Amino acid sequence: MKDAADTGAFEARLRRIGAERYHDRHPFHILLHSGGCTLDQVRAWVINRYYYQSRIPMKDAAFMSRVDDPALRRAWRSRIEDHDGTEGQPGGIWRWLRLAEGVGLDPDYVASTRGVLPATRFAVDAYVRYVREQPLLAAVASSLTELFAPAIHEQRIAGLLKHYDFANPQTISYFRHRLTEAPKDVAFGLAWVLDHAVTPEQQDMAAAALTFKTDVLWTQLDALHAAYVTPGLIPPGGWRPGEGLPS
């Protein structure tokens, strides 16, 4: 039987990773939420973040394909439905495209993933591959950045509504839905990791997986900041202002 003190110390270790490494500390995140981004910088963020959003259900499907336990598959599949939607009920990807439309982008252009920065594509694809290939414990632990997501969504809702004309209940509905979806997901994922990461080696694996995921999120904002803020060098293939607007 696991010692309660050991479990508490392990959970505190996971939470420290978020406190130190989550992307709410990134300069681009701070710029966006404080109203410091131009509309084109917001558009670049929407385009690149869409690539991440669109790959989340693919990541979860890859995870489920490896799971033998029906109970774990049942618990996990709601994550796919949250993003893909169900019959007659739109999901997170649809809501993200409403945000794209709200900032003046053609949703079909955004959905095509043309203009996604190479570094964004590389980081997100690495995350999908990680979940597909690493042990199940690492795959589940990598999802625990959701521990820190509700606070960032609350900040984002408040910041967007305060500073940007495009923000309204329709365009930011993605974030409002995540306020109820993310806690459900993380409650299950955290309990599963705490229950299955028993040995020091397993706990190290879980902590490394969560660190990797924070790196994936941070790298995406690094790419945006370098391309569209400072030094403003857009790499070949990256979205350029004026592209992807409705014709």
Summary of the structure (lengths in Angstrom):
residues: 247
radius of gyration: 18.2
end to end distance: 63.2
largest distance: 63.2
contacts: 780
relative contact order: 0.19
helix: 74%
strand: 1%
